[in-house]
Amino acid sequence: MKKHFFKKFEFEFETYRLLWYGSTGGSDFTEVANVTEKIKDGNYESWHREWQKFAEKLETRASLFTEPQVVGKAYLRASRYYQAAEFFLDPHDSRKRTMYDKSVTLFYKGLEKIDVAYVTHSVSYQNALLRTVFFSKQTPESKGTVYVCGGFDALLEELYFTNAKYLTENGYDVIIYEGPGQSDVIRNYPLPFDKNWNQVASVVKEFYQTNYLLSEYTIGIGLSLGGLLLSRAASLDQKLYDRIVLYNYFPSMIESFKSSIPTFLHRYLTKGFPDVLEKLISYFISKQPYLNWQAEHAKWVIGASSLNELLVHLQELSEEIAYTRLVTDTLVLAAEKEHFYPSKLAKEFFHKIPAENKKLILFNKSEHSTDMHCEAGSGYAANDEIVEWLANRKNKD
């Protein structure tokens, strides 16, 4: 991938992530480009500081405007810039919660200013309340009901920009929801990721299908790690959805972890590191900023206090159940230049799952505009394909 903003991959990718929201009102190219010019490449404090400064500037500017559409759209963009500001902060850094709260508050203020209709509901799950947001179709007839969940580091409100707005414009009722390990749930309860995601998805779906007159043609979409969670959910409960979209496919967590560490250490991932080696590896990780961020974030959202404990939990998040039980119609999206795992794993997964109606799209720059994880940077590449695939309802009518 040619670098346009930063040499460091994590900064380049997160910048593309911001541009991903541009087509749905979550960012502006010149605003993003202007901020990136001020950030010191690879410096996490600089990343936080510059995004916070600009988010605050944009929020202040918006508060002085008088036209609701102008104010609301500025608030929506500022909400994503606050998300960027919180992203690389340590889970125990109090600023992370402050930035998160700002991003959430401004998102809903923005929707209200521009008169976007939405309804929020909290759904009980174990000892937590799962926040959900319902966006109604913008067409006379509904083409179906879509349930969207994020992944490893997504925020609930982010899903409006990645999928919900586009899908409602194309005739779908959309519910975005958070689960264990995500957004408010990990911050307030705190409840870590749950291998039984079918139970999470089921309580959300049951609530909406019971309380609203929604289309019974249901679709699940999972972003990034959400793709793995969704494939497991549909495998554990084969009647959960009529169709699912893995946007993108994500492999077993152990397989993903292999991409971050030297090959000679792979043999320890299933049995754990010896005590001395665990200490050495932990020290090595602590000196690699992005690897350390990944490890610390993983321990936070998975619910582990050590590297070996993390490995135990990661083994529970496996895709193997899908090899024999994933029979739901499945659209598998993957990127040719995937950075978080070898892209060949997506092809192998696709061929192994028993679903009769399945499709694999491997994004590359020869046929598409993006070849990055989750098609970051493009609000259209994946969504166009999703809508076209959903319109082809084989054996559903």
C-alpha positions as CSV (number, residue, x, y, z in Angstrom):
1,M,0.0,0.0,0.0
2,K,1.4,3.4,-1.0
3,K,1.5,5.6,2.1
4,H,-0.2,9.0,1.7
5,F,-0.1,10.5,5.2
6,F,2.2,8.5,7.5
7,K,5.0,6.0,7.3
8,K,3.7,4.2,10.4
9,F,1.0,1.7,9.4
10,E,-1.2,2.3,12.4
11,F,-1.4,6.1,11.8
12,E,-1.9,5.6,8.1
13,F,-4.7,3.1,8.6
14,E,-6.5,5.1,11.3
15,T,-6.4,8.1,9.0
16,Y,-8.0,6.1,6.2
17,R,-10.5,4.9,8.8
18,L,-11.5,8.6,9.3
19,L,-11.8,9.1,5.6
20,W,-14.1,6.0,5.5
21,Y,-16.8,8.2,7.1
22,G,-16.5,11.0,4.6
23,S,-19.2,9.9,2.2
24,T,-21.7,9.7,5.1
25,G,-20.8,13.0,6.9
26,G,-18.3,11.8,9.5
27,S,-15.2,13.5,8.2
28,D,-13.9,16.0,5.6
29,F,-10.8,15.3,3.5
30,T,-9.2,18.7,4.0
31,E,-9.9,18.7,7.7
32,V,-8.3,15.3,8.1
33,A,-5.3,16.2,5.8
34,N,-4.7,19.4,7.7
35,V,-4.6,17.7,11.1
36,T,-2.3,14.9,9.9
37,E,0.2,17.5,8.8
38,K,0.6,18.5,12.4
39,I,1.0,15.0,13.9
40,K,4.5,13.6,14.6
41,D,4.6,10.2,12.8
42,G,4.5,7.4,15.4
43,N,4.0,9.7,18.4
44,Y,0.8,8.6,20.1
45,E,0.7,11.7,22.3
46,S,0.9,13.9,19.2
47,W,-1.9,11.9,17.6
48,H,-4.1,12.4,20.6
49,R,-3.2,16.1,21.1
50,E,-3.8,17.2,17.5
51,W,-7.1,15.4,17.1
52,Q,-8.4,16.7,20.4
53,K,-7.4,20.2,19.5
54,F,-9.1,20.1,16.2
55,A,-12.3,18.4,17.5
56,E,-12.5,21.1,20.2
57,K,-12.0,23.8,17.6
58,L,-14.7,22.4,15.3
59,E,-17.1,21.9,18.2
60,T,-16.6,25.5,19.3
61,R,-17.0,26.8,15.8
62,A,-20.2,24.8,15.4
63,S,-21.7,26.2,18.6
64,L,-21.4,29.7,17.1
65,F,-23.3,28.8,13.9
66,T,-27.1,29.3,13.7
67,E,-28.2,27.1,10.8
68,P,-29.2,23.6,12.2
69,Q,-27.8,21.7,9.3
70,V,-24.4,23.4,9.5
71,V,-24.2,22.9,13.3
72,G,-25.3,19.3,13.1
73,K,-23.0,18.2,10.4
74,A,-20.0,19.9,12.2
75,Y,-20.9,18.1,15.4
76,L,-21.0,14.7,13.5
77,R,-17.5,15.3,12.1
78,A,-16.2,16.4,15.5
79,S,-17.6,13.3,17.1
80,R,-15.4,11.1,14.9
81,Y,-12.4,13.4,15.5
82,Y,-12.9,12.9,19.2
83,Q,-13.0,9.1,18.5
84,A,-9.6,9.5,16.8
85,A,-8.3,11.4,19.8
86,E,-9.2,8.6,22.2
87,F,-8.1,5.7,20.0
88,F,-4.4,5.2,21.0
89,L,-4.8,6.2,24.6
90,D,-4.3,3.5,27.3
91,P,-7.5,2.0,28.7
92,H,-6.5,3.3,32.1
93,D,-5.8,6.8,30.9
94,S,-8.7,9.0,32.2
95,R,-8.5,11.1,29.0
96,K,-9.7,8.1,27.0
97,R,-13.1,8.2,28.8
98,T,-13.3,11.9,28.4
99,M,-12.7,11.7,24.6
100,Y,-15.2,8.8,24.3
101,D,-17.9,10.7,26.1
102,K,-17.4,13.7,23.9
103,S,-17.7,11.6,20.8
104,V,-20.9,10.0,22.0
105,T,-22.5,13.3,23.1
106,L,-21.7,15.2,19.9
107,F,-23.0,12.3,17.7
108,Y,-26.5,12.5,19.1
109,K,-26.5,16.3,19.2
110,G,-25.5,16.2,15.5
111,L,-28.3,13.8,14.5
112,E,-30.9,15.9,16.3
113,K,-29.7,19.1,14.7
114,I,-30.0,17.7,11.2
115,D,-33.3,15.9,12.0
116,V,-32.2,12.3,11.5
117,A,-34.8,10.1,12.9
118,Y,-33.5,7.5,15.4
119,V,-34.7,5.6,18.5
120,T,-32.4,4.3,21.2
121,H,-33.1,1.3,23.4
122,S,-31.1,-0.5,26.1
123,V,-31.4,-4.2,26.0
124,S,-30.6,-6.3,29.1
125,Y,-27.9,-8.9,28.8
126,Q,-26.4,-10.6,31.8
127,N,-25.5,-7.8,34.2
128,A,-25.3,-5.1,31.5
129,L,-27.4,-3.0,29.3
130,L,-26.6,-3.1,25.6
131,R,-27.1,0.2,23.8
132,T,-28.9,-0.1,20.5
133,V,-29.9,2.5,17.9
134,F,-32.7,2.1,15.4
135,F,-32.6,3.9,12.1
136,S,-35.7,3.6,9.9
137,K,-35.7,3.0,6.1
138,Q,-35.9,6.1,3.9
139,T,-38.1,4.4,1.4
140,P,-41.8,3.5,1.4
141,E,-41.2,-0.2,1.6
142,S,-38.7,-2.1,3.7
143,K,-36.2,-4.4,1.9
144,G,-35.3,-6.1,5.2
145,T,-34.0,-5.5,8.7
146,V,-30.3,-5.3,9.2
147,Y,-28.4,-5.7,12.5
148,V,-24.9,-4.3,12.6
149,C,-22.2,-4.9,15.2
150,G,-18.6,-3.7,15.4
151,G,-15.4,-5.5,16.4
152,F,-12.2,-5.2,18.4
153,D,-12.1,-1.4,18.7
154,A,-15.2,0.0,17.0
155,L,-17.5,2.4,18.8
156,L,-21.3,2.0,18.5
157,E,-21.9,5.4,16.9
158,E,-19.2,4.7,14.3
159,L,-21.5,2.1,12.7
160,Y,-23.9,4.9,11.6
161,F,-21.2,6.2,9.2
162,T,-19.9,2.8,8.1
163,N,-23.2,1.2,7.3
164,A,-26.4,2.5,8.8
165,K,-26.8,5.7,6.8
166,Y,-26.1,4.0,3.5
167,L,-28.4,1.1,4.1
168,T,-31.4,3.2,5.2
169,E,-31.0,5.2,2.0
170,N,-31.3,1.9,0.2
171,G,-34.5,0.8,1.8
172,Y,-33.4,-1.1,4.9
173,D,-34.3,-0.7,8.5
174,V,-31.1,-0.8,10.5
175,I,-30.3,-1.5,14.1
176,I,-26.7,-0.9,15.3
177,Y,-25.8,-2.5,18.6
178,E,-22.9,-2.9,21.0
179,G,-22.0,-6.1,22.9
180,P,-19.6,-7.3,25.6
181,G,-16.1,-5.9,25.0
182,Q,-17.4,-2.8,23.2
183,S,-18.2,0.8,23.8
184,D,-20.3,1.4,26.9
185,V,-20.4,-2.3,27.9
186,I,-16.6,-2.6,28.5
187,R,-16.4,0.9,30.0
188,N,-19.3,0.8,32.4
189,Y,-19.8,-2.8,33.6
190,P,-17.2,-4.0,32.5
191,L,-18.2,-7.0,30.5
192,P,-15.5,-8.5,28.1
193,F,-16.1,-10.1,24.7
194,D,-18.3,-13.1,24.8
195,K,-17.6,-16.3,22.7
196,N,-21.4,-16.9,22.6
197,W,-22.2,-13.9,20.5
198,N,-25.4,-15.7,19.3
199,Q,-26.9,-14.9,22.7
200,V,-25.9,-11.3,22.4
201,A,-27.3,-11.0,18.8
202,S,-30.4,-12.9,19.8
203,V,-31.6,-10.7,22.6
204,V,-31.2,-7.6,20.4
205,K,-33.0,-9.2,17.5
206,E,-35.8,-10.5,19.8
207,F,-36.4,-7.1,21.3
208,Y,-36.8,-5.4,18.0
209,Q,-38.8,-8.1,16.2
210,T,-41.1,-8.2,19.2
211,N,-41.6,-4.4,19.7
212,Y,-41.6,-3.2,16.1
213,L,-43.4,-4.2,12.9
214,L,-40.2,-4.9,11.1
215,S,-39.5,-7.1,8.0
216,E,-38.9,-10.7,9.0
217,Y,-36.2,-10.9,6.4
218,T,-33.2,-10.3,8.6
219,I,-29.5,-9.7,7.9
220,G,-26.5,-9.6,10.2
221,I,-23.4,-7.5,9.5
222,G,-20.3,-7.8,11.5
223,L,-17.3,-5.4,11.0
224,S,-13.7,-6.7,11.4
225,L,-13.6,-8.9,14.6
226,G,-17.4,-8.5,14.4
227,G,-17.2,-10.7,11.3
228,L,-15.7,-13.5,13.4
229,L,-18.3,-13.0,16.2
230,L,-21.1,-13.0,13.6
231,S,-19.9,-16.2,11.9
232,R,-19.8,-17.9,15.2
233,A,-23.2,-16.6,16.1
234,A,-24.8,-17.8,12.9
235,S,-23.1,-21.2,13.4
236,L,-24.3,-21.6,17.0
237,D,-27.9,-20.4,16.0
238,Q,-28.6,-21.4,12.4
239,K,-32.0,-19.5,12.5
240,L,-30.6,-16.3,13.8
241,Y,-30.5,-14.5,10.4
242,D,-31.5,-15.1,6.9
243,R,-28.2,-13.8,5.6
244,I,-24.9,-12.5,7.0
245,V,-22.2,-10.3,5.8
246,L,-18.6,-10.6,7.2
247,Y,-17.3,-7.1,6.6
248,N,-14.6,-8.1,6.7
249,Y,-13.9,-11.7,7.4
250,F,-11.8,-12.1,10.5
251,P,-10.0,-15.3,11.4
252,S,-9.6,-17.1,14.8
253,M,-8.0,-14.6,17.1
254,I,-4.9,-16.8,17.6
255,E,-4.3,-16.8,13.8
256,S,-4.5,-13.0,13.8
257,F,-2.1,-12.8,16.8
258,K,0.5,-14.8,14.8
259,S,0.9,-11.9,12.4
260,S,2.2,-9.7,15.2
261,I,4.9,-11.9,16.6
262,P,8.0,-13.9,15.2
263,T,7.3,-17.3,13.7
264,F,9.4,-19.2,16.2
265,L,7.0,-18.1,19.0
266,H,3.9,-19.5,17.3
267,R,4.2,-22.9,18.9
268,Y,3.5,-21.3,22.3
269,L,0.3,-19.6,21.4
270,T,-1.9,-22.6,22.2
271,K,-0.1,-23.9,25.2
272,G,1.2,-20.6,26.7
273,F,4.7,-19.2,27.3
274,P,6.9,-20.6,30.0
275,D,7.1,-18.1,32.9
276,V,10.5,-16.6,32.0
277,L,9.7,-16.4,28.3
278,E,6.3,-14.8,29.1
279,K,8.2,-12.0,31.0
280,L,10.7,-11.6,28.1
281,I,7.9,-11.4,25.5
282,S,5.9,-9.0,27.6
283,Y,8.9,-6.8,27.9
284,F,9.5,-7.0,24.2
285,I,5.9,-6.1,23.5
286,S,6.0,-3.1,25.9
287,K,8.8,-1.6,23.8
288,Q,6.8,-1.8,20.5
289,P,4.2,1.0,20.6
290,Y,1.6,-0.5,18.3
291,L,2.1,-4.1,19.4
292,N,1.8,-2.9,23.0
293,W,-1.4,-1.0,22.2
294,Q,-2.8,-4.1,20.6
295,A,-1.9,-6.3,23.6
296,E,-3.2,-3.9,26.2
297,H,-6.4,-3.2,24.4
298,A,-6.9,-6.9,23.9
299,K,-6.4,-7.6,27.6
300,W,-8.9,-4.9,28.4
301,V,-11.7,-6.0,26.1
302,I,-11.0,-9.8,26.4
303,G,-10.7,-9.6,30.2
304,A,-7.2,-10.8,30.9
305,S,-4.5,-9.6,33.2
306,S,-1.5,-11.3,31.6
307,L,-0.2,-12.5,28.2
308,N,-0.8,-16.2,29.0
309,E,-4.3,-15.5,30.3
310,L,-5.0,-13.5,27.1
311,L,-4.0,-16.5,25.0
312,V,-6.4,-18.8,26.8
313,H,-9.3,-16.4,26.1
314,L,-8.3,-15.9,22.5
315,Q,-8.5,-19.6,21.8
316,E,-12.2,-19.4,22.6
317,L,-12.7,-17.0,19.8
318,S,-12.2,-19.5,17.0
319,E,-13.8,-19.8,13.6
320,E,-13.7,-23.6,13.4
321,I,-17.3,-24.1,14.4
322,A,-18.2,-22.4,11.1
323,Y,-16.5,-25.2,9.1
324,T,-19.4,-27.5,9.9
325,R,-22.3,-25.4,11.0
326,L,-22.3,-22.1,9.0
327,V,-25.2,-22.8,6.6
328,T,-26.7,-19.3,6.5
329,D,-26.3,-17.4,3.2
330,T,-22.9,-15.6,3.6
331,L,-21.1,-12.8,1.9
332,V,-17.4,-12.8,2.8
333,L,-15.5,-9.6,2.2
334,A,-11.8,-9.6,2.4
335,A,-8.9,-7.3,1.4
336,E,-6.0,-8.4,-0.8
337,K,-3.5,-6.3,1.2
338,E,-4.8,-7.3,4.6
339,H,-2.4,-6.3,7.4
340,F,-4.0,-8.2,10.3
341,Y,-3.7,-11.7,8.9
342,P,-2.7,-13.5,5.6
343,S,-5.5,-12.9,3.1
344,K,-5.4,-16.5,2.0
345,L,-7.2,-17.4,5.3
346,A,-10.3,-15.7,4.0
347,K,-10.2,-17.9,0.9
348,E,-9.7,-21.0,3.0
349,F,-12.6,-20.1,5.2
350,F,-14.9,-19.4,2.3
351,H,-14.2,-22.9,0.8
352,K,-14.6,-24.7,4.1
353,I,-18.0,-23.3,5.2
354,P,-21.0,-25.4,4.1
355,A,-23.3,-22.6,3.2
356,E,-24.9,-23.3,-0.2
357,N,-25.4,-19.6,-1.1
358,K,-22.1,-17.9,-0.4
359,K,-20.0,-15.3,-2.2
360,L,-16.4,-14.1,-1.7
361,I,-15.2,-10.7,-2.8
362,L,-11.5,-10.0,-2.5
363,F,-10.9,-6.2,-2.8
364,N,-7.9,-5.1,-4.7
365,K,-6.9,-1.9,-6.5
366,S,-7.1,-3.3,-10.0
367,E,-10.9,-3.7,-9.7
368,H,-11.8,-1.6,-6.7
369,S,-10.6,1.6,-5.0
370,T,-9.2,0.0,-1.9
371,D,-7.3,-3.1,-0.8
372,M,-7.2,-2.4,2.9
373,H,-8.9,-4.1,5.9
374,C,-12.6,-3.3,6.0
375,E,-12.1,-1.3,2.8
376,A,-11.0,1.6,5.0
377,G,-11.0,4.9,3.2
378,S,-14.0,4.0,0.9
379,G,-17.6,4.5,2.0
380,Y,-18.8,2.9,-1.2
381,A,-16.7,-0.1,-2.2
382,A,-18.1,-2.6,0.3
383,N,-21.5,-1.0,0.8
384,D,-22.3,-1.1,-2.9
385,E,-21.4,-4.8,-3.0
386,I,-23.5,-5.5,0.1
387,V,-26.6,-3.9,-1.2
388,E,-26.3,-5.6,-4.6
389,W,-25.9,-9.0,-2.9
390,L,-28.8,-8.5,-0.5
391,A,-31.0,-7.6,-3.5
392,N,-30.4,-11.0,-4.9
393,R,-32.5,-13.1,-2.6
394,K,-32.0,-16.6,-3.8
395,N,-34.4,-19.1,-2.3
396,K,-35.8,-16.4,0.0
397,D,-39.1,-15.4,-1.7
